[in-house]
Amino acid sequence: MDFDAILKELKTSLISLFGDKWADLKRESKKDIDQFLNDSKDKLKRWTELLVNGDLDLEDYEWLIKSQKDVMLMQALHSAGVNKISLGHFKNKVIKVIIDVVKTIVL
């Protein structure tokens, strides 16, 4: 498993997700994405390896990924005045993108 390739694809997909929703904040949001992926990198790698090795099923993997939701600060969106409900919905989309990317690459 090439985890660096997974991280690269996650970063690309998440930047695209930001750009689709808030095109005017795409550049600023890249910092938030980098920060989140850096803060979560070790956990994401460990959990993805467990998933690939069959030590975790997809349901448990999804639960673990969802546990990282609070780590997503999304400072650019918060500073731009995006309300908490919209941030929550967006974080859910981020979680879905992470799970979809990993499923596509490793399963």
PDB file as gemmi writes it, atoms N, CA and C in Angstrom:
CRYST1    1.000    1.000    1.000  90.00  90.00  90.00 P 1                      
ATOM      1  N   MET A   1       0.843  -1.179   0.000  1.00  0.00           N  
ATOM      2  CA  MET A   1       0.000   0.000   0.000  1.00  0.00           C  
ATOM      3  C   MET A   1       0.893   1.248   0.000  1.00  0.00           C  
ATOM      4  N   ASP A   2       0.629   2.130  -0.925  1.00  0.00           N  
ATOM      5  CA  ASP A   2       1.370   3.379  -1.030  1.00  0.00           C  
ATOM      6  C   ASP A   2       0.553   4.484  -0.353  1.00  0.00           C  
ATOM      7  N   PHE A   3       0.817   4.696   0.921  1.00  0.00           N  
ATOM      8  CA  PHE A   3       0.017   5.661   1.675  1.00  0.00           C  
ATOM      9  C   PHE A   3       0.237   7.084   1.194  1.00  0.00           C  
ATOM     10  N   ASP A   4       1.423   7.395   0.710  1.00  0.00           N  
ATOM     11  CA  ASP A   4       1.661   8.740   0.174  1.00  0.00           C  
ATOM     12  C   ASP A   4       0.758   9.026  -1.028  1.00  0.00           C  
ATOM     13  N   ALA A   5       0.518   8.018  -1.845  1.00  0.00           N  
ATOM     14  CA  ALA A   5      -0.391   8.178  -2.989  1.00  0.00           C  
ATOM     15  C   ALA A   5      -1.823   8.409  -2.501  1.00  0.00           C  
ATOM     16  N   ILE A   6      -2.189   7.723  -1.438  1.00  0.00           N  
ATOM     17  CA  ILE A   6      -3.526   7.920  -0.856  1.00  0.00           C  
ATOM     18  C   ILE A   6      -3.653   9.339  -0.327  1.00  0.00           C  
ATOM     19  N   LEU A   7      -2.637   9.809   0.400  1.00  0.00           N  
ATOM     20  CA  LEU A   7      -2.673  11.183   0.920  1.00  0.00           C  
ATOM     21  C   LEU A   7      -2.760  12.208  -0.204  1.00  0.00           C  
ATOM     22  N   LYS A   8      -2.011  11.968  -1.262  1.00  0.00           N  
ATOM     23  CA  LYS A   8      -2.028  12.888  -2.398  1.00  0.00           C  
ATOM     24  C   LYS A   8      -3.422  12.943  -3.016  1.00  0.00           C  
ATOM     25  N   GLU A   9      -4.039  11.790  -3.196  1.00  0.00           N  
ATOM     26  CA  GLU A   9      -5.386  11.744  -3.764  1.00  0.00           C  
ATOM     27  C   GLU A   9      -6.402  12.385  -2.811  1.00  0.00           C  
ATOM     28  N   LEU A  10      -6.243  12.151  -1.515  1.00  0.00           N  
ATOM     29  CA  LEU A  10      -7.131  12.793  -0.535  1.00  0.00           C  
ATOM     30  C   LEU A  10      -7.027  14.309  -0.621  1.00  0.00           C  
ATOM     31  N   LYS A  11      -5.807  14.796  -0.682  1.00  0.00           N  
ATOM     32  CA  LYS A  11      -5.588  16.239  -0.748  1.00  0.00           C  
ATOM     33  C   LYS A  11      -6.231  16.826  -2.002  1.00  0.00           C  
ATOM     34  N   THR A  12      -6.013  16.182  -3.137  1.00  0.00           N  
ATOM     35  CA  THR A  12      -6.596  16.651  -4.391  1.00  0.00           C  
ATOM     36  C   THR A  12      -8.121  16.651  -4.326  1.00  0.00           C  
ATOM     37  N   SER A  13      -8.691  15.570  -3.821  1.00  0.00           N  
ATOM     38  CA  SER A  13     -10.151  15.451  -3.738  1.00  0.00           C  
ATOM     39  C   SER A  13     -10.746  16.463  -2.773  1.00  0.00           C  
ATOM     40  N   LEU A  14     -10.076  16.683  -1.648  1.00  0.00           N  
ATOM     41  CA  LEU A  14     -10.604  17.625  -0.657  1.00  0.00           C  
ATOM     42  C   LEU A  14     -10.487  19.069  -1.132  1.00  0.00           C  
ATOM     43  N   ILE A  15      -9.409  19.402  -1.824  1.00  0.00           N  
ATOM     44  CA  ILE A  15      -9.279  20.750  -2.380  1.00  0.00           C  
ATOM     45  C   ILE A  15     -10.368  20.982  -3.421  1.00  0.00           C  
ATOM     46  N   SER A  16     -10.654  19.975  -4.211  1.00  0.00           N  
ATOM     47  CA  SER A  16     -11.724  20.074  -5.199  1.00  0.00           C  
ATOM     48  C   SER A  16     -13.081  20.258  -4.517  1.00  0.00           C  
ATOM     49  N   LEU A  17     -13.294  19.515  -3.438  1.00  0.00           N  
ATOM     50  CA  LEU A  17     -14.547  19.646  -2.684  1.00  0.00           C  
ATOM     51  C   LEU A  17     -14.717  21.067  -2.156  1.00  0.00           C  
ATOM     52  N   PHE A  18     -13.667  21.625  -1.586  1.00  0.00           N  
ATOM     53  CA  PHE A  18     -13.706  23.008  -1.114  1.00  0.00           C  
ATOM     54  C   PHE A  18     -14.012  23.956  -2.269  1.00  0.00           C  
ATOM     55  N   GLY A  19     -13.322  23.756  -3.380  1.00  0.00           N  
ATOM     56  CA  GLY A  19     -13.495  24.635  -4.533  1.00  0.00           C  
ATOM     57  C   GLY A  19     -14.899  24.592  -5.099  1.00  0.00           C  
ATOM     58  N   ASP A  20     -15.516  23.406  -5.049  1.00  0.00           N  
ATOM     59  CA  ASP A  20     -16.885  23.275  -5.547  1.00  0.00           C  
ATOM     60  C   ASP A  20     -17.871  24.040  -4.672  1.00  0.00           C  
ATOM     61  N   LYS A  21     -17.624  24.054  -3.393  1.00  0.00           N  
ATOM     62  CA  LYS A  21     -18.556  24.680  -2.451  1.00  0.00           C  
ATOM     63  C   LYS A  21     -18.243  26.161  -2.222  1.00  0.00           C  
ATOM     64  N   TRP A  22     -16.967  26.475  -2.028  1.00  0.00           N  
ATOM     65  CA  TRP A  22     -16.546  27.847  -1.729  1.00  0.00           C  
ATOM     66  C   TRP A  22     -15.341  28.209  -2.590  1.00  0.00           C  
ATOM     67  N   ALA A  23     -15.591  28.496  -3.857  1.00  0.00           N  
ATOM     68  CA  ALA A  23     -14.510  28.772  -4.812  1.00  0.00           C  
ATOM     69  C   ALA A  23     -13.638  29.935  -4.363  1.00  0.00           C  
ATOM     70  N   ASP A  24     -14.235  30.935  -3.734  1.00  0.00           N  
ATOM     71  CA  ASP A  24     -13.471  32.109  -3.311  1.00  0.00           C  
ATOM     72  C   ASP A  24     -12.545  31.817  -2.131  1.00  0.00           C  
ATOM     73  N   LEU A  25     -12.724  30.680  -1.461  1.00  0.00           N  
ATOM     74  CA  LEU A  25     -11.882  30.322  -0.310  1.00  0.00           C  
ATOM     75  C   LEU A  25     -10.959  29.137  -0.610  1.00  0.00           C  
ATOM     76  N   LYS A  26     -10.893  28.736  -1.858  1.00  0.00           N  
ATOM     77  CA  LYS A  26     -10.135  27.531  -2.214  1.00  0.00           C  
ATOM     78  C   LYS A  26      -8.682  27.619  -1.782  1.00  0.00           C  
ATOM     79  N   ARG A  27      -8.048  28.758  -2.023  1.00  0.00           N  
ATOM     80  CA  ARG A  27      -6.630  28.892  -1.668  1.00  0.00           C  
ATOM     81  C   ARG A  27      -6.427  28.846  -0.153  1.00  0.00           C  
ATOM     82  N   GLU A  28      -7.264  29.555   0.591  1.00  0.00           N  
ATOM     83  CA  GLU A  28      -7.139  29.579   2.045  1.00  0.00           C  
ATOM     84  C   GLU A  28      -7.459  28.211   2.649  1.00  0.00           C  
ATOM     85  N   SER A  29      -8.426  27.530   2.057  1.00  0.00           N  
ATOM     86  CA  SER A  29      -8.831  26.241   2.602  1.00  0.00           C  
ATOM     87  C   SER A  29      -7.764  25.180   2.423  1.00  0.00           C  
ATOM     88  N   LYS A  30      -6.866  25.369   1.457  1.00  0.00           N  
ATOM     89  CA  LYS A  30      -5.761  24.419   1.255  1.00  0.00           C  
ATOM     90  C   LYS A  30      -4.940  24.280   2.534  1.00  0.00           C  
ATOM     91  N   LYS A  31      -4.764  25.382   3.261  1.00  0.00           N  
ATOM     92  CA  LYS A  31      -4.037  25.334   4.535  1.00  0.00           C  
ATOM     93  C   LYS A  31      -4.770  24.462   5.545  1.00  0.00           C  
ATOM     94  N   ASP A  32      -6.106  24.605   5.591  1.00  0.00           N  
ATOM     95  CA  ASP A  32      -6.906  23.793   6.507  1.00  0.00           C  
ATOM     96  C   ASP A  32      -6.802  22.310   6.161  1.00  0.00           C  
ATOM     97  N   ILE A  33      -6.836  22.015   4.874  1.00  0.00           N  
ATOM     98  CA  ILE A  33      -6.727  20.626   4.433  1.00  0.00           C  
ATOM     99  C   ILE A  33      -5.357  20.058   4.800  1.00  0.00           C  
ATOM    100  N   ASP A  34      -4.307  20.823   4.512  1.00  0.00           N  
ATOM    101  CA  ASP A  34      -2.955  20.382   4.866  1.00  0.00           C  
ATOM    102  C   ASP A  34      -2.845  20.135   6.367  1.00  0.00           C  
ATOM    103  N   GLN A  35      -3.379  21.049   7.154  1.00  0.00           N  
ATOM    104  CA  GLN A  35      -3.313  20.924   8.612  1.00  0.00           C  
ATOM    105  C   GLN A  35      -4.046  19.670   9.084  1.00  0.00           C  
ATOM    106  N   PHE A  36      -5.263  19.469   8.574  1.00  0.00           N  
ATOM    107  CA  PHE A  36      -6.042  18.290   8.965  1.00  0.00           C  
ATOM    108  C   PHE A  36      -5.323  17.002   8.582  1.00  0.00           C  
ATOM    109  N   LEU A  37      -4.829  16.929   7.352  1.00  0.00           N  
ATOM    110  CA  LEU A  37      -4.145  15.712   6.920  1.00  0.00           C  
ATOM    111  C   LEU A  37      -2.851  15.486   7.699  1.00  0.00           C  
ATOM    112  N   ASN A  38      -2.130  16.547   8.012  1.00  0.00           N  
ATOM    113  CA  ASN A  38      -0.916  16.403   8.827  1.00  0.00           C  
ATOM    114  C   ASN A  38      -1.253  15.947  10.239  1.00  0.00           C  
ATOM    115  N   ASP A  39      -2.287  16.529  10.824  1.00  0.00           N  
ATOM    116  CA  ASP A  39      -2.678  16.156  12.184  1.00  0.00           C  
ATOM    117  C   ASP A  39      -3.198  14.723  12.253  1.00  0.00           C  
ATOM    118  N   SER A  40      -3.807  14.254  11.176  1.00  0.00           N  
ATOM    119  CA  SER A  40      -4.444  12.932  11.168  1.00  0.00           C  
ATOM    120  C   SER A  40      -3.623  11.859  10.457  1.00  0.00           C  
ATOM    121  N   LYS A  41      -2.502  12.229   9.893  1.00  0.00           N  
ATOM    122  CA  LYS A  41      -1.730  11.331   9.030  1.00  0.00           C  
ATOM    123  C   LYS A  41      -1.410   9.994   9.688  1.00  0.00           C  
ATOM    124  N   ASP A  42      -0.866  10.026  10.887  1.00  0.00           N  
ATOM    125  CA  ASP A  42      -0.467   8.780  11.546  1.00  0.00           C  
ATOM    126  C   ASP A  42      -1.659   7.868  11.784  1.00  0.00           C  
ATOM    127  N   LYS A  43      -2.756   8.448  12.251  1.00  0.00           N  
ATOM    128  CA  LYS A  43      -3.955   7.647  12.504  1.00  0.00           C  
ATOM    129  C   LYS A  43      -4.525   7.101  11.201  1.00  0.00           C  
ATOM    130  N   LEU A  44      -4.628   7.959  10.192  1.00  0.00           N  
ATOM    131  CA  LEU A  44      -5.163   7.512   8.908  1.00  0.00           C  
ATOM    132  C   LEU A  44      -4.322   6.378   8.327  1.00  0.00           C  
ATOM    133  N   LYS A  45      -3.012   6.513   8.432  1.00  0.00           N  
ATOM    134  CA  LYS A  45      -2.127   5.467   7.911  1.00  0.00           C  
ATOM    135  C   LYS A  45      -2.327   4.163   8.675  1.00  0.00           C  
ATOM    136  N   ARG A  46      -2.341   4.243   9.996  1.00  0.00           N  
ATOM    137  CA  ARG A  46      -2.505   3.036  10.820  1.00  0.00           C  
ATOM    138  C   ARG A  46      -3.849   2.363  10.531  1.00  0.00           C  
ATOM    139  N   TRP A  47      -4.915   3.157  10.505  1.00  0.00           N  
ATOM    140  CA  TRP A  47      -6.253   2.594  10.268  1.00  0.00           C  
ATOM    141  C   TRP A  47      -6.380   2.016   8.863  1.00  0.00           C  
ATOM    142  N   THR A  48      -5.772   2.681   7.888  1.00  0.00           N  
ATOM    143  CA  THR A  48      -5.842   2.190   6.513  1.00  0.00           C  
ATOM    144  C   THR A  48      -5.068   0.882   6.380  1.00  0.00           C  
ATOM    145  N   GLU A  49      -3.925   0.797   7.032  1.00  0.00           N  
ATOM    146  CA  GLU A  49      -3.161  -0.458   7.019  1.00  0.00           C  
ATOM    147  C   GLU A  49      -3.970  -1.584   7.662  1.00  0.00           C  
ATOM    148  N   LEU A  50      -4.637  -1.287   8.769  1.00  0.00           N  
ATOM    149  CA  LEU A  50      -5.479  -2.298   9.424  1.00  0.00           C  
ATOM    150  C   LEU A  50      -6.617  -2.739   8.507  1.00  0.00           C  
ATOM    151  N   LEU A  51      -7.194  -1.797   7.779  1.00  0.00           N  
ATOM    152  CA  LEU A  51      -8.266  -2.119   6.834  1.00  0.00           C  
ATOM    153  C   LEU A  51      -7.742  -3.010   5.714  1.00  0.00           C  
ATOM    154  N   VAL A  52      -6.608  -2.642   5.152  1.00  0.00           N  
ATOM    155  CA  VAL A  52      -6.019  -3.413   4.055  1.00  0.00           C  
ATOM    156  C   VAL A  52      -5.674  -4.823   4.523  1.00  0.00           C  
ATOM    157  N   ASN A  53      -5.157  -4.949   5.737  1.00  0.00           N  
ATOM    158  CA  ASN A  53      -4.756  -6.253   6.264  1.00  0.00           C  
ATOM    159  C   ASN A  53      -5.929  -7.095   6.753  1.00  0.00           C  
ATOM    160  N   GLY A  54      -7.125  -6.517   6.757  1.00  0.00           N  
ATOM    161  CA  GLY A  54      -8.300  -7.261   7.207  1.00  0.00           C  
ATOM    162  C   GLY A  54      -8.487  -7.259   8.709  1.00  0.00           C  
ATOM    163  N   ASP A  55      -7.692  -6.456   9.425  1.00  0.00           N  
ATOM    164  CA  ASP A  55      -7.822  -6.379  10.873  1.00  0.00           C  
ATOM    165  C   ASP A  55      -8.942  -5.423  11.293  1.00  0.00           C  
ATOM    166  N   LEU A  56      -9.436  -4.629  10.357  1.00  0.00           N  
ATOM    167  CA  LEU A  56     -10.576  -3.736  10.568  1.00  0.00           C  
ATOM    168  C   LEU A  56     -11.544  -3.963   9.426  1.00  0.00           C  
ATOM    169  N   ASP A  57     -12.834  -3.970   9.729  1.00  0.00           N  
ATOM    170  CA  ASP A  57     -13.784  -4.000   8.618  1.00  0.00           C  
ATOM    171  C   ASP A  57     -14.128  -2.563   8.239  1.00  0.00           C  
ATOM    172  N   LEU A  58     -14.819  -2.418   7.132  1.00  0.00           N  
ATOM    173  CA  LEU A  58     -15.111  -1.087   6.606  1.00  0.00           C  
ATOM    174  C   LEU A  58     -15.960  -0.268   7.572  1.00  0.00           C  
ATOM    175  N   GLU A  59     -16.878  -0.903   8.255  1.00  0.00           N  
ATOM    176  CA  GLU A  59     -17.727  -0.189   9.218  1.00  0.00           C  
ATOM    177  C   GLU A  59     -16.899   0.411  10.358  1.00  0.00           C  
ATOM    178  N   ASP A  60     -15.977  -0.356  10.900  1.00  0.00           N  
ATOM    179  CA  ASP A  60     -15.110   0.148  11.970  1.00  0.00           C  
ATOM    180  C   ASP A  60     -14.195   1.252  11.450  1.00  0.00           C  
ATOM    181  N   TYR A  61     -13.708   1.077  10.231  1.00  0.00           N  
ATOM    182  CA  TYR A  61     -12.855   2.096   9.617  1.00  0.00           C  
ATOM    183  C   TYR A  61     -13.619   3.415   9.489  1.00  0.00           C  
ATOM    184  N   GLU A  62     -14.839   3.339   8.995  1.00  0.00           N  
ATOM    185  CA  GLU A  62     -15.661   4.538   8.855  1.00  0.00           C  
ATOM    186  C   GLU A  62     -15.890   5.200  10.210  1.00  0.00           C  
ATOM    187  N   TRP A  63     -16.140   4.411  11.239  1.00  0.00           N  
ATOM    188  CA  TRP A  63     -16.352   4.974  12.577  1.00  0.00           C  
ATOM    189  C   TRP A  63     -15.091   5.706  13.052  1.00  0.00           C  
ATOM    190  N   LEU A  64     -13.943   5.116  12.818  1.00  0.00           N  
ATOM    191  CA  LEU A  64     -12.687   5.752  13.225  1.00  0.00           C  
ATOM    192  C   LEU A  64     -12.452   7.056  12.457  1.00  0.00           C  
ATOM    193  N   ILE A  65     -12.723   7.046  11.174  1.00  0.00           N  
ATOM    194  CA  ILE A  65     -12.558   8.261  10.374  1.00  0.00           C  
ATOM    195  C   ILE A  65     -13.506   9.350  10.888  1.00  0.00           C  
ATOM    196  N   LYS A  66     -14.738   8.986  11.180  1.00  0.00           N  
ATOM    197  CA  LYS A  66     -15.708   9.955  11.698  1.00  0.00           C  
ATOM    198  C   LYS A  66     -15.262  10.539  13.032  1.00  0.00           C  
ATOM    199  N   SER A  67     -14.473   9.790  13.786  1.00  0.00           N  
ATOM    200  CA  SER A  67     -13.991  10.290  15.078  1.00  0.00           C  
ATOM    201  C   SER A  67     -13.020  11.456  14.898  1.00  0.00           C  
ATOM    202  N   GLN A  68     -12.510  11.639  13.697  1.00  0.00           N  
ATOM    203  CA  GLN A  68     -11.578  12.733  13.411  1.00  0.00           C  
ATOM    204  C   GLN A  68     -12.299  14.036  13.060  1.00  0.00           C  
ATOM    205  N   LYS A  69     -13.607  13.996  13.031  1.00  0.00           N  
ATOM    206  CA  LYS A  69     -14.387  15.166  12.619  1.00  0.00           C  
ATOM    207  C   LYS A  69     -14.054  16.404  13.453  1.00  0.00           C  
ATOM    208  N   ASP A  70     -13.849  16.225  14.733  1.00  0.00           N  
ATOM    209  CA  ASP A  70     -13.552  17.365  15.599  1.00  0.00           C  
ATOM    210  C   ASP A  70     -12.159  17.939  15.364  1.00  0.00           C  
ATOM    211  N   VAL A  71     -11.277  17.161  14.739  1.00  0.00           N  
ATOM    212  CA  VAL A  71      -9.931  17.641  14.437  1.00  0.00           C  
ATOM    213  C   VAL A  71      -9.961  18.633  13.270  1.00  0.00           C  
ATOM    214  N   MET A  72     -11.006  18.545  12.462  1.00  0.00           N  
ATOM    215  CA  MET A  72     -11.147  19.449  11.312  1.00  0.00           C  
ATOM    216  C   MET A  72     -11.559  20.830  11.798  1.00  0.00           C  
ATOM    217  N   LEU A  73     -10.622  21.744  11.825  1.00  0.00           N  
ATOM    218  CA  LEU A  73     -10.914  23.078  12.323  1.00  0.00           C  
ATOM    219  C   LEU A  73     -11.558  23.964  11.269  1.00  0.00           C  
ATOM    220  N   MET A  74     -11.199  23.787  10.016  1.00  0.00           N  
ATOM    221  CA  MET A  74     -11.761  24.559   8.916  1.00  0.00           C  
ATOM    222  C   MET A  74     -11.752  26.054   9.233  1.00  0.00           C  
ATOM    223  N   GLN A  75     -10.592  26.533   9.619  1.00  0.00           N  
ATOM    224  CA  GLN A  75     -10.430  27.923  10.038  1.00  0.00           C  
ATOM    225  C   GLN A  75     -10.824  28.914   8.942  1.00  0.00           C  
ATOM    226  N   ALA A  76     -10.506  28.612   7.692  1.00  0.00           N  
ATOM    227  CA  ALA A  76     -10.845  29.522   6.594  1.00  0.00           C  
ATOM    228  C   ALA A  76     -12.350  29.713   6.492  1.00  0.00           C  
ATOM    229  N   LEU A  77     -13.092  28.624   6.626  1.00  0.00           N  
ATOM    230  CA  LEU A  77     -14.549  28.720   6.546  1.00  0.00           C  
ATOM    231  C   LEU A  77     -15.120  29.433   7.761  1.00  0.00           C  
ATOM    232  N   HIS A  78     -14.582  29.113   8.919  1.00  0.00           N  
ATOM    233  CA  HIS A  78     -15.042  29.767  10.153  1.00  0.00           C  
ATOM    234  C   HIS A  78     -14.786  31.274  10.092  1.00  0.00           C  
ATOM    235  N   SER A  79     -13.605  31.645   9.653  1.00  0.00           N  
ATOM    236  CA  SER A  79     -13.246  33.063   9.551  1.00  0.00           C  
ATOM    237  C   SER A  79     -14.118  33.792   8.531  1.00  0.00           C  
ATOM    238  N   ALA A  80     -14.570  33.063   7.510  1.00  0.00           N  
ATOM    239  CA  ALA A  80     -15.409  33.670   6.476  1.00  0.00           C  
ATOM    240  C   ALA A  80     -16.861  33.799   6.924  1.00  0.00           C  
ATOM    241  N   GLY A  81     -17.160  33.311   8.132  1.00  0.00           N  
ATOM    242  CA  GLY A  81     -18.501  33.459   8.664  1.00  0.00           C  
ATOM    243  C   GLY A  81     -19.461  32.339   8.308  1.00  0.00           C  
ATOM    244  N   VAL A  82     -18.940  31.212   7.838  1.00  0.00           N  
ATOM    245  CA  VAL A  82     -19.808  30.075   7.532  1.00  0.00           C  
ATOM    246  C   VAL A  82     -20.373  29.558   8.851  1.00  0.00           C  
ATOM    247  N   ASN A  83     -21.682  29.358   8.895  1.00  0.00           N  
ATOM    248  CA  ASN A  83     -22.301  28.960  10.163  1.00  0.00           C  
ATOM    249  C   ASN A  83     -21.964  27.515  10.540  1.00  0.00           C  
ATOM    250  N   LYS A  84     -22.191  27.200  11.806  1.00  0.00           N  
ATOM    251  CA  LYS A  84     -21.803  25.891  12.346  1.00  0.00           C  
ATOM    252  C   LYS A  84     -22.528  24.740  11.667  1.00  0.00           C  
ATOM    253  N   ILE A  85     -23.766  24.957  11.290  1.00  0.00           N  
ATOM    254  CA  ILE A  85     -24.525  23.890  10.634  1.00  0.00           C  
ATOM    255  C   ILE A  85     -23.902  23.576   9.279  1.00  0.00           C  
ATOM    256  N   SER A  86     -23.588  24.611   8.506  1.00  0.00           N  
ATOM    257  CA  SER A  86     -22.945  24.397   7.201  1.00  0.00           C  
ATOM    258  C   SER A  86     -21.582  23.748   7.366  1.00  0.00           C  
ATOM    259  N   LEU A  87     -20.837  24.177   8.396  1.00  0.00           N  
ATOM    260  CA  LEU A  87     -19.533  23.552   8.664  1.00  0.00           C  
ATOM    261  C   LEU A  87     -19.703  22.074   8.989  1.00  0.00           C  
ATOM    262  N   GLY A  88     -20.697  21.756   9.796  1.00  0.00           N  
ATOM    263  CA  GLY A  88     -20.957  20.359  10.157  1.00  0.00           C  
ATOM    264  C   GLY A  88     -21.290  19.516   8.939  1.00  0.00           C  
ATOM    265  N   HIS A  89     -22.146  20.043   8.068  1.00  0.00           N  
ATOM    266  CA  HIS A  89     -22.494  19.324   6.841  1.00  0.00           C  
ATOM    267  C   HIS A  89     -21.267  19.145   5.959  1.00  0.00           C  
ATOM    268  N   PHE A  90     -20.462  20.189   5.879  1.00  0.00           N  
ATOM    269  CA  PHE A  90     -19.261  20.106   5.055  1.00  0.00           C  
ATOM    270  C   PHE A  90     -18.274  19.088   5.621  1.00  0.00           C  
ATOM    271  N   LYS A  91     -18.122  19.067   6.931  1.00  0.00           N  
ATOM    272  CA  LYS A  91     -17.228  18.082   7.551  1.00  0.00           C  
ATOM    273  C   LYS A  91     -17.700  16.663   7.237  1.00  0.00           C  
ATOM    274  N   ASN A  92     -19.019  16.460   7.220  1.00  0.00           N  
ATOM    275  CA  ASN A  92     -19.553  15.144   6.859  1.00  0.00           C  
ATOM    276  C   ASN A  92     -19.174  14.779   5.432  1.00  0.00           C  
ATOM    277  N   LYS A  93     -19.185  15.754   4.528  1.00  0.00           N  
ATOM    278  CA  LYS A  93     -18.776  15.508   3.146  1.00  0.00           C  
ATOM    279  C   LYS A  93     -17.293  15.172   3.079  1.00  0.00           C  
ATOM    280  N   VAL A  94     -16.493  15.842   3.897  1.00  0.00           N  
ATOM    281  CA  VAL A  94     -15.050  15.557   3.946  1.00  0.00           C  
ATOM    282  C   VAL A  94     -14.833  14.107   4.381  1.00  0.00           C  
ATOM    283  N   ILE A  95     -15.540  13.686   5.417  1.00  0.00           N  
ATOM    284  CA  ILE A  95     -15.431  12.300   5.899  1.00  0.00           C  
ATOM    285  C   ILE A  95     -15.808  11.327   4.782  1.00  0.00           C  
ATOM    286  N   LYS A  96     -16.897  11.617   4.077  1.00  0.00           N  
ATOM    287  CA  LYS A  96     -17.337  10.745   2.989  1.00  0.00           C  
ATOM    288  C   LYS A  96     -16.276  10.669   1.888  1.00  0.00           C  
ATOM    289  N   VAL A  97     -15.677  11.801   1.548  1.00  0.00           N  
ATOM    290  CA  VAL A  97     -14.630  11.802   0.517  1.00  0.00           C  
ATOM    291  C   VAL A  97     -13.451  10.944   0.958  1.00  0.00           C  
ATOM    292  N   ILE A  98     -13.049  11.070   2.207  1.00  0.00           N  
ATOM    293  CA  ILE A  98     -11.920  10.268   2.718  1.00  0.00           C  
ATOM    294  C   ILE A  98     -12.239   8.783   2.577  1.00  0.00           C  
ATOM    295  N   ILE A  99     -13.400   8.383   3.016  1.00  0.00           N  
ATOM    296  CA  ILE A  99     -13.785   6.976   2.973  1.00  0.00           C  
ATOM    297  C   ILE A  99     -13.887   6.497   1.529  1.00  0.00           C  
ATOM    298  N   ASP A 100     -14.494   7.295   0.651  1.00  0.00           N  
ATOM    299  CA  ASP A 100     -14.614   6.919  -0.751  1.00  0.00           C  
ATOM    300  C   ASP A 100     -13.264   6.763  -1.444  1.00  0.00           C  
ATOM    301  N   VAL A 101     -12.354   7.692  -1.170  1.00  0.00           N  
ATOM    302  CA  VAL A 101     -11.017   7.629  -1.778  1.00  0.00           C  
ATOM    303  C   VAL A 101     -10.290   6.373  -1.308  1.00  0.00           C  
ATOM    304  N   VAL A 102     -10.323   6.124  -0.015  1.00  0.00           N  
ATOM    305  CA  VAL A 102      -9.628   4.933   0.513  1.00  0.00           C  
ATOM    306  C   VAL A 102     -10.250   3.671  -0.030  1.00  0.00           C  
ATOM    307  N   LYS A 103     -11.569   3.589  -0.067  1.00  0.00           N  
ATOM    308  CA  LYS A 103     -12.235   2.394  -0.618  1.00  0.00           C  
ATOM    309  C   LYS A 103     -11.831   2.169  -2.070  1.00  0.00           C  
ATOM    310  N   THR A 104     -11.787   3.228  -2.846  1.00  0.00           N  
ATOM    311  CA  THR A 104     -11.445   3.115  -4.259  1.00  0.00           C  
ATOM    312  C   THR A 104     -10.010   2.630  -4.446  1.00  0.00           C  
ATOM    313  N   ILE A 105      -9.114   3.109  -3.617  1.00  0.00           N  
ATOM    314  CA  ILE A 105      -7.693   2.780  -3.801  1.00  0.00           C  
ATOM    315  C   ILE A 105      -7.321   1.438  -3.203  1.00  0.00           C  
ATOM    316  N   VAL A 106      -7.824   1.114  -2.023  1.00  0.00           N  
ATOM    317  CA  VAL A 106      -7.313  -0.072  -1.325  1.00  0.00           C  
ATOM    318  C   VAL A 106      -8.252  -1.279  -1.313  1.00  0.00           C  
ATOM    319  N   LEU A 107      -9.514  -1.082  -1.628  1.00  0.00           N  
ATOM    320  CA  LEU A 107     -10.428  -2.235  -1.585  1.00  0.00           C  
ATOM    321  C   LEU A 107     -10.808  -2.695  -2.970  1.00  0.00           C  
TER     322      LEU A 107                                                      
END                                                                             
